[in-house]
Amino acid sequence: MLGASSIAAKLMNCPKCQSPQIIKYGHTHYGKPRFRCQDCGRQFVEGATRQPIDETTRQLIDKLLLERLALAAIARVTGVSQRWLQMYVNQKFYQTPRTIEVTQKNRDG
């Protein structure tokens, strides 16, 4: 006899590649069934409530980071998780060049 999550896996498509090759792949720590696409390897939860962070929110976060607000405050104001925000800041850090070149300006004019 097939369980409800096995039936659901057969009726859904991968949110990334739209493949119907979906298998049950354990469950989240909240107890929701997790699925995995056999074609692209994407893992997902059916009916996930979290949405991607839009560009305007990312721009606001960038401005608030320049104001040197605490990460907890930025997360609270923008509605993103502290975990996501920390990963975003780390990504920004690794994208920043470690050295800069300065050219001397001629005063002769």
Residue, then its C-alpha position, 0 to 999 in steps of 0.5 A: m500500500l502506498g503512503a500519502s507522500s509516495i502518492a504525492a511524489k508521483l503527482m508532482n514535478c520538480p520546481k527547478c527542472q519540471s521533471p516528474q522523476i520525484i522520490k521521497y527523500g526523508h523529512t524535514h525537522y518539522g516532520k514534513p516530507r522532503f522530496r528529491c528530483q532524480d534528474c537534477g538532484r534538487q531537494f524540496v518540500e511540497g508546498a513550501t511557504r518560504q519564498p525567494i528574497d526579492e531584489t528590493t529587499r536585497q537592496l534594502i539589506d545592502k543599505l542597512l549593512l552600510e549603516r552598520l546595523a546589527l544583523a539581528a536588527i536587519a533581519r527583524v526589519t526586513g523579515v528575513s531569517q538571521r541564518w539567511l542574512q548571515m549567508y548573504v553577508n558571507q557571500k558579499f564578503y567573499q565577492t569583495p576584492r581583497t586588494i584595491e589599486v590606487t593611482q596617483k593623481n597628477r597635480d600638474g595641470 
